[in-house]
Amino acid sequence: MGAPGASPEELLAVAEAGCFNQALANNFGMNSLTATRVSTTVVVRIEQDEKSRPTITTIHVTTEAAVPEITEELFQNCAERARANCTIARLLKLDLTMTAKLLG
């Protein structure tokens, strides 16, 4: 404890953010769209389990993107597909929630 460097949980958050952004960009590309800006943060929640062990219980992705000529409906669909299908999310098999905002 107290050693310099990122914790495993921080590394997991970075991996999920990178995976999500790549999946989101791929979803835009499948619709012949390109984002001009994407900002994503990931929060990893840790709680004590029944044996008082620290346990990752949820991960929440918050993303904002500027995508010219996309509709809100298509944006939300692309974001949901990225949330559900990026490789890190599929590996984790836990409650991964999301807030997605289309920037005007």
Phi and psi in degrees as a GROMACS rama.xvg file:
@    title "Ramachandran Plot"
@    xaxis  label "Phi"
@    yaxis  label "Psi"
@TYPE xy
81.797  -1.24494  GLY-2
-74.6132  146.939  ALA-3
-66.7939  154.656  PRO-4
113.884  170.204  GLY-5
-81.7018  146.883  ALA-6
-79.5408  162.308  SER-7
-57.1649  -36.0556  PRO-8
-66.4032  -38.8069  GLU-9
-65.754  -40.3723  GLU-10
-64.2958  -37.881  LEU-11
-63.0127  -43.1345  LEU-12
-61.8691  -42.5381  ALA-13
-64.6482  -42.352  VAL-14
-62.2548  -43.9679  ALA-15
-64.1313  -42.7861  GLU-16
-61.841  -44.4757  ALA-17
-65.0187  -42.706  GLY-18
-63.9108  -45.8653  CYS-19
-60.3607  -47.3412  PHE-20
-61.1351  -39.9242  ASN-21
-65.5186  -44.1837  GLN-22
-63.9669  -39.9819  ALA-23
-63.2419  -46.1655  LEU-24
-60.8537  -39.9795  ALA-25
-63.0741  -39.7874  ASN-26
-65.7933  -40.476  ASN-27
-61.6355  -45.3112  PHE-28
-60.5122  -36.4496  GLY-29
-64.6306  -17.3257  MET-30
-108.282  18.6001  ASN-31
56.5809  38.4728  SER-32
-123.784  154.573  LEU-33
-134.463  131.124  THR-34
-76.2457  140.691  ALA-35
-93.009  -16.4705  THR-36
-157.434  134.645  ARG-37
-138.021  131.008  VAL-38
-129.999  122.194  SER-39
-131.265  134.588  THR-40
-124.439  151.225  THR-41
-130.683  131.192  VAL-42
-113.387  124.769  VAL-43
-101.144  121.404  VAL-44
-98.0223  130.722  ARG-45
-119.402  129.764  ILE-46
-130.526  167.583  GLU-47
-84.3817  133.881  GLN-48
-83.052  -171.902  ASP-49
-64.0136  -17.6352  GLU-50
-105.678  17.3849  LYS-51
63.9201  27.673  SER-52
-94.4267  139.467  ARG-53
-65.0091  130.891  PRO-54
-137.733  132.771  THR-55
-72.6076  121.525  ILE-56
-107.057  -34.6349  THR-57
-147.843  158.069  THR-58
-131.475  132.88  ILE-59
-121.786  126.634  HIS-60
-101.198  130.511  VAL-61
-120.149  124.914  THR-62
-134.182  145.851  THR-63
-130.861  140.357  GLU-64
-147.002  145.773  ALA-65
-107.546  118.88  ALA-66
-135.49  102.965  VAL-67
-56.3086  137.509  PRO-68
68.5473  16.5665  GLU-69
-96.1689  147.465  ILE-70
-87.2667  159.667  THR-71
-59.4939  -41.7405  GLU-72
-61.7848  -45.9391  GLU-73
-67.745  -38.4626  LEU-74
-59.4468  -48.6441  PHE-75
-62.7361  -37.9667  GLN-76
-63.7876  -44.4564  ASN-77
-62.9103  -42.3375  CYS-78
-65.0915  -42.9615  ALA-79
-64.4711  -41.5674  GLU-80
-61.5822  -40.4922  ARG-81
-65.1586  -43.8476  ALA-82
-59.1886  -45.9528  ARG-83
-80.8803  -24.6114  ALA-84
-117.192  -4.31104  ASN-85
-66.1325  151.298  CYS-86
-62.9644  -36.0221  THR-87
-67.025  -43.9159  ILE-88
-60.3566  -42.3907  ALA-89
-67.0853  -34.4755  ARG-90
-66.8036  -39.6401  LEU-91
-71.5155  -37.2639  LEU-92
51.8989  47.4392  LYS-93
-136.606  -179.123  LEU-94
-69.523  103.96  ASP-95
-111.615  105.909  LEU-96
-99.0464  168.854  THR-97
-152.241  148.233  MET-98
-124.764  124.038  THR-99
-124.242  128.366  ALA-100
-125.552  125.596  LYS-101
-87.0055  123.762  LEU-102
-86.0234  140.848  LEU-103
